[in-house]
Amino acid sequence: MIKTIAISVLFGLSLASTALADCVVNVNRSACAGKESESYSKCGGSKSCDKDYPAATEAACIAAAKENCPNKRLDITKSKIVKARFNGKTLAGPYGGNFCAPNRPDFNKCK
């Protein structure tokens, strides 16, 4: 009986660990003139970086990518290109691979 319970627990843990897949969101920023250091600070000083997100499906990974589109720092960041990979597969954003619309009112403008 104890052996059956132990095997069930281990099997349950292995299923739980595979429920969330590998979702990697890449954010590539374009800084406003002279604001590169501040704009790139979210990527440790680099223009582009990857962030891991928990996602059980491609749709959840796409949603995580889209959540990175809003630009709240209009005086620092001019625009962003956001792409994503789910389980190693590149997800095709609707704007040339990018998930952020290039005509967004918060893009390509520096205050």
N, C-alpha and C positions, 0 to 999 in steps of 0.2 A: 504494500500500500504506500509506504513512504517513498519507495523507488518510483512508483507511478506519479506521485505528486511532484517529486523532484524533476522528473523528465517533463512533466506538464509545465512547470514553472520555467524551466530552461527554454522550452519550445516557445512559450509565450513571450519571454524576453527577446528571443531571436526575431520573432515576428514584429514586436514593438520597435526594435532597432532598425528594421527595414521599412517601416511604414513611411518614414520621411526620406526623401531622396535628396540627391545632390543638386542644389540650385545655386548657381553662381551668377551674380549680377555685376556687370562691369560698368562703371561710371567714368566717363571721360569729360572733363570740364574744360571750357574755354574761359579764361579769366578776363575781367575788365583790365584795361591798360594800367599797369603799375600795381595791380592787386593779385599777382600770381601767387605770392606767398600765402596770403589769406585764403584765396580760392582753393588752392591745392592742399590746404591744411587738413581737410577731411580725408585725404589720401596719404597722409604722412609726408606731405611735401611733393608728392608726385601728381602729375596731371591726371593720371588714370589709375584706378585700382579695382580689384575684385572684392566683393563681399559675399559671404555665404549666408543663405537664407534657408530655413526649414520649409520644405514644400513637398506635399504628397503627390502632386500632379503638375503637369506642364502649365495648366491654367493658374495654379497657385504661384508658380515661378514667374509667369508673365505678370501677374498682379503685383508681385514683389518688385519687378523691374519698373512697372508703371508708377509705383509709389515713390520712386526715386526721381521722377521727372519734374515735379514742381521746383521752381527756382525762387527761394525766399530771400536770397541775398543779391538783389539786383544791383547793388552798388559794388559787388565783389565779383560775382560770376555772371558772365555774359550768356552762356548756354551750356547744355549738357547733352551728351550722346549716351544713351543707356541701352546696353545689350545684355543678353542673358543666355546661359547654358543650363540645360536640365539633363542630368545624368550623362554629361559629356557632349550632348547634342546641342548645337547652336540653334536657338529659337529665332525665328524670323520676325523681327519687328516690322510693322507696316510702313515704316519710313526708311527704306534702304537698310533694314536690319535694326534700326533704331526704334525704340518704343516711345520716344517723345516726339510729338508733332513739331516740325520746324517753324510753324507759324503761330506758336503759342504766344499769348500776350506777355508772358514773363520770360521770353527768350530773345536773344540778339539785341538786348537793350542794356545799357549801363547807365545808371542814374548819375 
